[in-house]
């Protein structure tokens, strides 16, 4: 089954396979670094509104050190920690990329191997309309 999701006036296609058991829909924690809190809130709110993520934690005061275009950069950033599912990941990634201000944004997904059943089901329920 395919569902469309609109984020920031862009429509994304998200494929949801109804024949798959919910247990096969892995929960992911998706980390995204942004330049400031305003951008974090804007992206986070849109992703939750679009049901691409069940929730997002916004962590301010992150100090990042990285190499960019041959130089060492020290920057204050804000980290978003999304809870989503493997089935929603592609649409989530695309939607974040359309809103993100960085040339090459950090968008990485980590699998959740264990979690309290009620929370895992809540994430699945909130990300599937």
C-alpha positions as CSV (number, residue, x, y, z in Angstrom):
1,X,0.0,0.0,0.0
2,X,1.4,3.4,-0.9
3,X,0.6,6.6,1.1
4,X,1.5,10.1,0.2
5,X,2.8,12.6,2.8
6,X,3.0,16.3,2.2
7,X,5.9,18.2,3.9
8,X,6.6,21.9,3.2
9,X,4.4,21.8,0.1
10,X,6.3,18.7,-1.3
11,X,4.5,15.4,-1.7
12,X,6.4,12.2,-0.8
13,X,5.4,8.7,-1.6
14,X,5.8,6.3,1.3
15,X,5.3,2.6,0.7
16,X,3.7,0.6,3.5
17,X,3.3,-3.1,3.0
18,X,0.0,-4.1,4.8
19,X,0.8,-7.8,4.6
20,X,4.0,-7.4,6.7
21,X,3.7,-8.1,10.4
22,X,4.2,-5.1,12.6
23,X,7.2,-6.9,14.3
24,X,9.0,-6.8,11.0
25,X,8.8,-3.0,10.9
26,X,12.0,-2.1,12.8
27,X,12.1,1.0,15.0
28,X,14.9,3.4,14.2
29,X,16.5,6.3,16.0
30,X,17.4,8.9,13.3
31,X,20.0,11.5,14.3
32,X,20.1,14.8,12.5
33,X,22.4,17.8,13.3
34,X,21.2,21.3,12.4
35,X,22.7,24.8,12.8
36,X,20.2,26.3,15.3
37,X,17.1,25.6,17.4
38,X,14.7,27.4,15.1
39,X,15.7,25.0,12.3
40,X,15.4,22.1,14.6
41,X,11.9,23.0,15.7
42,X,10.8,23.6,12.2
43,X,12.1,20.3,10.9
44,X,11.0,18.3,13.9
45,X,7.5,19.7,14.0
46,X,7.0,19.0,10.3
47,X,8.2,15.4,10.5
48,X,5.9,14.6,13.5
49,X,3.0,16.4,11.8
50,X,3.5,14.3,8.7
51,X,3.7,11.1,10.8
52,X,7.2,10.4,9.4
53,X,8.4,10.3,13.1
54,X,6.5,9.5,16.2
55,X,8.5,12.0,18.2
56,X,11.7,14.1,18.1
57,X,14.0,15.1,20.9
58,X,15.8,18.4,20.4
59,X,19.1,18.5,22.1
60,X,20.7,22.0,22.3
61,X,24.3,22.9,23.2
62,X,26.0,20.3,21.0
63,X,29.6,21.1,20.3
64,X,30.7,19.5,17.0
65,X,34.2,19.1,15.6
66,X,34.5,17.9,12.0
67,X,36.6,18.1,8.9
68,X,34.8,20.0,6.1
69,X,36.4,20.8,2.7
70,X,39.9,20.3,4.1
71,X,39.5,22.4,7.3
72,X,38.7,21.5,10.9
73,X,35.5,23.1,11.9
74,X,34.2,23.7,15.4
75,X,30.5,24.5,15.5
76,X,27.6,24.7,17.9
77,X,24.8,22.6,16.6
78,X,21.4,21.3,17.7
79,X,20.8,17.5,17.5
80,X,17.5,16.1,16.6
81,X,16.7,12.5,17.7
82,X,13.8,11.1,15.7
83,X,11.9,7.9,16.6
84,X,10.6,6.3,13.4
85,X,10.4,3.0,11.5
86,X,12.3,1.4,8.7
87,X,9.2,1.6,6.5
88,X,9.1,5.4,6.9
89,X,12.9,6.0,6.7
90,X,13.1,6.9,3.0
91,X,10.3,9.4,3.1
92,X,11.7,10.8,6.4
93,X,15.2,11.3,4.9
94,X,13.9,12.9,1.7
95,X,11.6,15.3,3.7
96,X,14.4,16.3,6.0
97,X,16.8,16.9,3.1
98,X,14.2,19.3,1.5
99,X,14.1,21.4,4.7
100,X,17.7,21.2,5.9
101,X,20.0,24.1,5.3
102,X,23.3,22.2,5.2
103,X,24.9,21.2,1.9
104,X,25.5,17.7,3.2
105,X,23.3,17.1,6.3
106,X,24.0,14.4,8.9
107,X,21.1,12.0,8.7
108,X,21.9,8.6,10.1
109,X,19.6,5.9,11.3
110,X,20.4,3.5,14.1
111,X,18.3,0.3,14.7
112,X,16.6,-0.2,18.0
113,X,17.2,-3.8,19.1
114,X,15.2,-3.7,22.3
115,X,12.6,-1.5,23.8
116,X,9.5,-1.6,26.0
117,X,6.7,-3.2,24.0
118,X,4.2,-0.3,24.6
119,X,6.7,2.3,23.4
120,X,7.7,0.3,20.3
121,X,4.0,-0.2,19.3
122,X,3.3,3.5,20.0
123,X,6.1,4.5,17.5
124,X,4.7,2.1,14.9
125,X,1.1,3.4,15.4
126,X,2.1,7.1,15.3
127,X,4.1,6.7,12.0
128,X,1.4,4.8,10.1
129,X,-1.7,6.5,9.2
